[in-house]
Amino acid sequence: LAQEFGPWVSSRAPCCRTAPAVEMRSFAVAGAAAFASIPSALGGDGFVASSLASSVASSSVNDRALFTIWPSSETAAAELVVAQEEERELTRHEEHRDQTTRRTFTSSTVTTSTSTVTTSTSSTSTSTTGPHVFGGKPTEEAFYGWLSVWRSKYQIGIWNANLTDPWESLLPKDLRGHPTRVVQSHGGAAGGVVTEGMGYGIMIEGLLAANGNKTALNLSLSMIKSWLAMVNGPDTAAQPLGGGMNFTGSATQVNTWPYGISTVEWSHFKTGPAGVPAWKFPIDSANIEGSEGSAADGDQDAVLGMVYTAKALGYPDDFVDMVIRTIISFASADIGFPDLYRTLPHGEKVYVPKLGSMWGGLLPPGGKYKTAQQAWCFSPGYFAPAHYRTFRDFLIKHWQKEFDDYMPPHSDGSPTTLDEMVQAFNSAIVSGYNLLWYSSCSSGTVSNWVGVKAPCEDEDALNCPGVPWAHTPYIGAEGGTCSSSGTLFGAFGADASRTAWRVAMDYVLYREESSRITIYDRQGSPDLEEIFGAQRYLNRIVEQYRSSSTCDGGVLGSCFRNTTSPYRMANAFDLKFNATHTTCHGVPNKPESWWAGFMAYPTFTAFVAPYDEIGAEQMTNWMDTFSSICNFSKVDVADFNLGEEPAGAICLTSYFEASQAVISTMIMAGFVSPLEQKSFLQAREKVKILKDEFLPVLERVSAPNAWLLPALGALGALAAMSMAAIRRRQRTISAYSNLAEEMPKSTPASGACESA
């Protein structure tokens, strides 16, 4: 049929493009469903046709498509009814989206009894606390473009990290059968396979999977499987290596160096180690000392992705157990639970997020638990309040009595409790916002690295009275400094830029809870006159763009009048354009260039928080303006390697630039939603996991190719007319006994109806 009628379909396809999209999709699905029942002996490939039909049914949402394998016409007919019902639901959603510029998320706040911190939910002084704002179609399209760029960094095989695949029998059931997959990073300290890149990947795919994206679910599971291999470590090291040193017990015993546990090596479900790994791979005998120890930024992003992946799977018990053990390990290795804290004058415990298992936060320069790098150092760009709240709520909702067995004990050997860990996460949120308060400017710029010096008289002591922000941004009264990763102390740079999107996620996921945080003075007493929180911080960035740009991004087209360059917006943060308020006491050194994508894109996410001076519609337009900086018209959104790179300024596709762009546009496009928020695309049944051999076909057919609708519609009509004659000539119908063997080894090329 394709050979005979291909030219006819191609010549007539353009006439169909004026038909209503809903009608064309329904016609195409019906035609492809009929085509799925053509006997394989006569050229009908049920798997390809029905996969294409499923793609068409959900083509209006591009990569959010949910795929189902339809091996027979009977199944296809049943699924057609579901597809048509989903189409009507999507149409209603799209009509609603056209009528409004804001999406309301109802966050589920968990109330806990703690003596650590208190927060209130009153509105900030700059804006009314309200539902977050999201971008329009340009923002969504930019996200799909950057997602394609980002996924090109994925590579099959944990051998890329010089590790062996974990034993299948020691994995949660939903991870079995998936290939391992890693994120390959390049540039600076991040070359190779690092937990930062793996964390970004697991977080992005996990968030999308929770919205019903089956391709994302497969990718997330593949990378989580690799993460567990990284936790176990190379065969040449003491296993599990986790975030510890190369000796037995370093990762699993709380009172060995480094302080805390980074791995829970056993499970009530008889699965393998779970936790946080060394920060960089491959590891061998020559580089192990420079690769050991966890990195908190990558760890927390990976754990967040695991939590959302658990939601996508329907919270299976063995998978939840693995996530619980990972959260416990993160809290201990990267927060300092249970005993690494300071006590404020009124008795509040203060946990300061560390930079990894071996350094940062409140780890002292000497003693039993001394830091491996500069002491008393903190990075606001590592601060992830939405993550900590999500971990806290996940623990509360899914905790079982037997999970007490995984908890690290206090230094005196007494057991710890769930309530204590909840308090630790709450405390880390408040201390992080206080450190952000003392290390940022009115423009929203913030320091890469700042000091949190609060020493105990006994260097071996883990806790004592103290105020970590007493001298922030400096280390102590002596004005000391610290830095790492090639970025400067006290400057707004690559490490600090991530602060904006991390705080934006806090507003999106926990709007009320993040709106007002208790701010403490330098002596550790509450300063009730100061109002600060996620919205207040984000509004600083919004005001900087509004007041300093030489265009109004709230009016579409204003900033790109007679140019494709975003230079009119650069005035907000680029010193070459005389940007103001980018340095202050909290940020004493000059910032990096706004023209680097990893600097600019995170600031765009500030517009998700309402700001009374602008209004929701204009905030949406600002995000669409930012998202129009790059032209993705020649980018293949299904496979970046098959198309061209995005065109325009601030459009570099290297590892770090792409990571910040895809995360930022994902937040602005509305793909980040509270854990218990039901997506309009939520599957009606528990998702059936497709193994990796189907991913190439599914990813290719999910591309929003305009020619696919009319082509399949016409082809389906031809197939339907031929059905009666074909069935009379057929004596038996072959059933697909093994879809993996029947699946084509190559996928249709895009760009012409004939090739389809």
HUTAHU-V400103 format. One record per residue. N is the residue number from 1. RES is the residue in one letter. OMEGA is omega in whole degrees, 0 to 359 (none if undefined). D_CENTER is the distance of its C-alpha to the mean C-alpha in whole Angstrom. Layout:
n;res;omega;d_center
N;RES;OMEGA;D_CENTER
N;RES;OMEGA;D_CENTER
This chain:
n;res;omega;d_center
1;L;181;44
2;A;180;41
3;Q;185;44
4;E;189;47
5;F;180;45
6;G;179;42
7;P;180;44
8;W;179;45
9;V;182;41
10;S;184;40
11;S;184;43
12;R;181;42
13;A;182;39
14;P;182;39
15;C;184;41
16;C;187;39
17;R;178;36
18;T;180;37
19;A;178;37
20;P;185;35
21;A;182;31
22;V;180;32
23;E;181;35
24;M;180;34
25;R;180;31
26;S;179;33
27;F;181;36
28;A;178;34
29;V;180;32
30;A;180;36
31;G;181;37
32;A;177;35
33;A;176;35
34;A;180;39
35;F;182;38
36;A;184;36
37;S;178;40
38;I;182;42
39;P;182;43
40;S;180;41
41;A;181;45
42;L;173;45
43;G;181;42
44;G;178;40
45;D;185;36
46;G;183;35
47;F;182;31
48;V;184;31
49;A;183;32
50;S;175;31
51;S;177;27
52;L;179;28
53;A;178;29
54;S;178;26
55;S;181;24
56;V;182;27
57;A;183;27
58;S;185;23
59;S;181;23
60;S;179;23
61;V;173;19
62;N;189;19
63;D;177;16
64;R;184;15
65;A;174;19
66;L;186;19
67;F;176;22
68;T;177;25
69;I;181;28
70;W;183;31
71;P;182;34
72;S;180;37
73;S;180;38
74;E;178;38
75;T;180;35
76;A;180;34
77;A;179;36
78;A;181;35
79;E;180;31
80;L;178;33
81;V;179;33
82;V;181;30
83;A;180;28
84;Q;178;31
85;E;178;30
86;E;179;26
87;E;178;27
88;R;179;29
89;E;179;27
90;L;179;24
91;T;178;27
92;R;180;28
93;H;181;24
94;E;178;24
95;E;178;28
96;H;182;26
97;R;178;24
98;D;184;26
99;Q;183;28
100;T;179;26
101;T;181;23
102;R;175;21
103;R;183;19
104;T;175;20
105;F;177;18
106;T;182;20
107;S;179;18
108;S;182;20
109;T;178;21
110;V;179;22
111;T;181;25
112;T;177;26
113;S;181;30
114;T;176;29
115;S;188;31
116;T;185;29
117;V;173;28
118;T;175;28
119;T;176;26
120;S;185;27
121;T;178;26
122;S;185;28
123;S;178;27
124;T;182;27
125;S;184;30
126;T;186;28
127;S;176;27
128;T;178;27
129;T;182;24
130;G;181;23
131;P;184;21
132;H;182;18
133;V;177;19
134;F;182;17
135;G;180;18
136;G;184;20
137;K;178;20
138;P;179;20
139;T;179;17
140;E;180;16
141;E;177;17
142;A;178;16
143;F;179;12
144;Y;178;14
145;G;180;16
146;W;177;13
147;L;177;11
148;S;177;14
149;V;184;15
150;W;182;12
151;R;176;13
152;S;178;16
153;K;181;15
154;Y;175;15
155;Q;177;18
156;I;170;20
157;G;176;21
158;I;176;21
159;W;175;24
160;N;176;22
161;A;181;22
162;N;179;25
163;L;176;24
164;T;179;26
165;D;177;24
166;P;177;24
167;W;181;27
168;E;183;26
169;S;180;28
170;L;182;26
171;L;167;23
172;P;188;22
173;K;184;23
174;D;177;20
175;L;185;19
176;R;178;23
177;G;178;24
178;H;175;20
179;P;174;21
180;T;183;19
181;R;181;16
182;V;173;15
183;V;180;13
184;Q;181;16
185;S;180;16
186;H;174;19
187;G;175;21
188;G;182;22
189;A;188;21
190;A;180;18
191;G;180;20
192;G;176;20
193;V;183;17
194;V;183;16
195;T;176;13
196;E;180;11
197;G;178;11
198;M;178;10
199;G;177;8
200;Y;183;5
201;G;181;7
202;I;179;7
203;M;181;3
204;I;184;3
205;E;178;7
206;G;178;7
207;L;178;6
208;L;179;8
209;A;180;11
210;A;175;11
211;N;176;12
212;G;182;15
213;N;186;14
214;K;176;16
215;T;178;15
216;A;180;11
217;L;177;13
218;N;180;15
219;L;179;12
220;S;180;10
221;L;179;14
222;S;181;15
223;M;175;13
224;I;176;13
225;K;177;17
226;S;179;17
227;W;179;15
228;L;175;18
229;A;178;21
230;M;178;19
231;V;179;20
232;N;176;23
233;G;182;24
234;P;181;27
235;D;183;30
236;T;182;32
237;A;175;30
238;A;184;31
239;Q;357;29
240;P;181;26
241;L;180;25
242;G;176;22
243;G;183;22
244;G;175;26
245;M;185;29
246;N;170;31
247;F;186;33
248;T;177;33
249;G;182;31
250;S;183;30
251;A;191;26
252;T;181;28
253;Q;190;30
254;V;187;29
255;N;171;33
256;T;177;32
257;W;356;31
258;P;184;28
259;Y;177;28
260;G;174;26
261;I;176;25
262;S;181;22
263;T;166;23
264;V;194;24
265;E;181;26
266;W;182;28
267;S;174;27
268;H;178;29
269;F;177;28
270;K;173;29
271;T;188;26
272;G;183;25
273;P;175;23
274;A;181;20
275;G;179;18
276;V;187;17
277;P;169;18
278;A;191;20
279;W;187;18
280;K;178;20
281;F;3;21
282;P;177;24
283;I;173;26
284;D;185;30
285;S;182;33
286;A;186;33
287;N;189;29
288;I;182;28
289;E;179;29
290;G;183;27
291;S;183;24
292;E;177;24
293;G;181;22
294;S;173;19
295;A;190;16
296;A;183;15
297;D;178;12
298;G;181;11
299;D;186;12
300;Q;177;10
301;D;178;7
302;A;181;8
303;V;177;10
304;L;177;8
305;G;178;6
306;M;180;10
307;V;181;11
308;Y;174;10
309;T;176;11
310;A;177;14
311;K;181;14
312;A;181;14
313;L;184;17
314;G;176;19
315;Y;175;19
316;P;189;21
317;D;184;23
318;D;178;23
319;F;177;19
320;V;178;19
321;D;179;21
322;M;180;19
323;V;178;16
324;I;180;19
325;R;179;20
326;T;178;17
327;I;178;16
328;I;180;20
329;S;178;20
330;F;181;17
331;A;183;19
332;S;185;22
333;A;190;21
334;D;175;19
335;I;180;20
336;G;178;24
337;F;11;25
338;P;196;27
339;D;181;30
340;L;182;28
341;Y;172;29
342;R;180;31
343;T;179;33
344;L;184;34
345;P;181;37
346;H;172;37
347;G;180;36
348;E;174;32
349;K;182;30
350;V;172;27
351;Y;178;24
352;V;178;23
353;P;178;20
354;K;177;21
355;L;179;19
356;G;184;19
357;S;187;22
358;M;182;25
359;W;175;25
360;G;179;24
361;G;187;24
362;L;176;28
363;L;185;29
364;P;179;32
365;P;181;34
366;G;179;36
367;G;186;37
368;K;185;36
369;Y;185;32
370;K;180;32
371;T;178;29
372;A;179;29
373;Q;183;28
374;Q;183;29
375;A;173;30
376;W;184;29
377;C;180;26
378;F;176;22
379;S;177;19
380;P;179;18
381;G;176;15
382;Y;186;14
383;F;186;15
384;A;186;12
385;P;179;14
386;A;178;12
387;H;184;10
388;Y;178;14
389;R;180;15
390;T;178;13
391;F;179;14
392;R;183;18
393;D;178;18
394;F;178;17
395;L;183;20
396;I;184;22
397;K;190;22
398;H;185;22
399;W;175;24
400;Q;183;27
401;K;183;30
402;E;178;30
403;F;175;27
404;D;182;29
405;D;182;30
406;Y;190;27
407;M;176;27
408;P;180;28
409;P;171;31
410;H;181;33
411;S;179;35
412;D;177;38
413;G;180;37
414;S;184;36
415;P;175;34
416;T;185;30
417;T;175;29
418;L;181;26
419;D;178;27
420;E;179;27
421;M;176;24
422;V;178;23
423;Q;180;25
424;A;178;23
425;F;178;20
426;N;180;21
427;S;179;23
428;A;178;20
429;I;182;19
430;V;179;23
431;S;178;23
432;G;178;20
433;Y;176;21
434;N;177;25
435;L;175;24
436;L;178;22
437;W;184;25
438;Y;182;27
439;S;180;25
440;S;180;24
441;C;180;27
442;S;178;28
443;S;184;26
444;G;175;22
445;T;183;23
446;V;185;22
447;S;173;23
448;N;186;21
449;W;180;23
450;V;182;25
451;G;178;28
452;V;187;28
453;K;177;31
454;A;188;33
455;P;171;35
456;C;179;37
457;E;178;41
458;D;182;40
459;E;179;38
460;D;181;37
461;A;179;36
462;L;181;33
463;N;182;33
464;C;174;36
465;P;179;36
466;G;179;34
467;V;186;32
468;P;183;29
469;W;182;29
470;A;183;33
471;H;180;33
472;T;17;29
473;P;184;29
474;Y;177;31
475;I;177;32
476;G;180;35
477;A;180;38
478;E;177;39
479;G;180;36
480;G;181;34
481;T;175;31
482;C;178;28
483;S;178;26
484;S;174;24
485;S;178;22
486;G;178;24
487;T;190;23
488;L;170;26
489;F;171;27
490;G;180;27
491;A;176;25
492;F;185;23
493;G;189;21
494;A;178;18
495;D;183;17
496;A;187;18
497;S;182;16
498;R;180;12
499;T;186;14
500;A;183;14
501;W;176;11
502;R;178;10
503;V;177;13
504;A;177;13
505;M;178;10
506;D;179;13
507;Y;182;15
508;V;187;13
509;L;183;13
510;Y;188;16
511;R;184;18
512;E;185;22
513;E;183;21
514;S;190;19
515;S;179;22
516;R;181;25
517;I;176;24
518;T;178;28
519;I;181;28
520;Y;178;31
521;D;184;34
522;R;180;34
523;Q;176;37
524;G;177;34
525;S;180;35
526;P;177;34
527;D;188;34
528;L;180;34
529;E;182;35
530;E;179;32
531;I;183;29
532;F;178;25
533;G;183;22
534;A;183;18
535;Q;180;20
536;R;179;23
537;Y;182;21
538;L;179;19
539;N;175;23
540;R;181;24
541;I;179;22
542;V;180;23
543;E;178;26
544;Q;177;26
545;Y;183;25
546;R;186;28
547;S;187;31
548;S;178;30
549;S;177;29
550;T;174;33
551;C;178;31
552;D;179;30
553;G;177;26
554;G;175;27
555;V;184;30
556;L;179;28
557;G;184;30
558;S;186;31
559;C;180;29
560;F;178;30
561;R;178;34
562;N;179;36
563;T;171;33
564;T;181;29
565;S;178;28
566;P;189;26
567;Y;181;29
568;R;178;30
569;M;182;27
570;A;180;27
571;N;183;29
572;A;186;27
573;F;183;26
574;D;182;28
575;L;178;31
576;K;177;33
577;F;176;33
578;N;176;34
579;A;182;31
580;T;174;32
581;H;178;30
582;T;173;28
583;T;181;30
584;C;180;31
585;H;181;32
586;G;180;29
587;V;190;28
588;P;185;31
589;N;185;30
590;K;182;29
591;P;170;26
592;E;185;24
593;S;175;25
594;W;185;23
595;W;171;23
596;A;183;21
597;G;181;18
598;F;175;15
599;M;187;18
600;A;189;18
601;Y;179;15
602;P;180;13
603;T;181;17
604;F;184;16
605;T;180;14
606;A;185;17
607;F;175;18
608;V;180;16
609;A;183;19
610;P;178;22
611;Y;188;25
612;D;184;29
613;E;184;30
614;I;184;28
615;G;189;27
616;A;183;25
617;E;179;26
618;Q;177;26
619;M;176;23
620;T;180;21
621;N;176;24
622;W;181;22
623;M;176;19
624;D;177;21
625;T;178;23
626;F;184;20
627;S;180;18
628;S;180;22
629;I;182;22
630;C;179;21
631;N;183;23
632;F;186;21
633;S;180;24
634;K;178;25
635;V;176;22
636;D;186;22
637;V;178;18
638;A;179;19
639;D;185;20
640;F;184;19
641;N;181;22
642;L;181;25
643;G;179;24
644;E;179;25
645;E;177;22
646;P;182;22
647;A;176;25
648;G;178;25
649;A;180;24
650;I;184;21
651;C;178;20
652;L;186;20
653;T;178;18
654;S;189;18
655;Y;188;15
656;F;177;14
657;E;181;15
658;A;181;13
659;S;182;10
660;Q;180;10
661;A;183;11
662;V;178;9
663;I;182;6
664;S;180;9
665;T;176;11
666;M;179;8
667;I;182;9
668;M;183;13
669;A;176;13
670;G;181;12
671;F;175;10
672;V;183;8
673;S;180;11
674;P;188;13
675;L;183;13
676;E;178;17
677;Q;178;16
678;K;176;18
679;S;177;16
680;F;178;19
681;L;184;18
682;Q;182;18
683;A;180;21
684;R;179;24
685;E;177;24
686;K;185;22
687;V;173;20
688;K;187;22
689;I;174;20
690;L;179;21
691;K;193;22
692;D;184;21
693;E;179;24
694;F;186;24
695;L;181;20
696;P;180;22
697;V;183;24
698;L;181;22
699;E;182;19
700;R;183;22
701;V;178;24
702;S;180;21
703;A;182;21
704;P;180;23
705;N;186;26
706;A;184;29
707;W;187;32
708;L;184;30
709;L;181;31
710;P;181;35
711;A;180;36
712;L;178;35
713;G;180;37
714;A;180;40
715;L;179;39
716;G;179;39
717;A;178;42
718;L;180;44
719;A;181;43
720;A;180;44
721;M;182;47
722;S;190;48
723;M;186;47
724;A;181;50
725;A;182;52
726;I;182;49
727;R;179;49
728;R;183;53
729;R;184;53
730;Q;180;51
731;R;180;52
732;T;177;49
733;I;181;45
734;S;177;43
735;A;176;40
736;Y;180;37
737;S;180;37
738;N;184;35
739;L;181;32
740;A;179;30
741;E;183;34
742;E;186;34
743;M;178;31
744;P;180;32
745;K;177;31
746;S;184;30
747;T;183;29
748;P;174;30
749;A;182;30
750;S;172;29
751;G;179;31
752;A;181;35
753;C;183;36
754;E;183;38
755;S;177;36
756;A;none;34
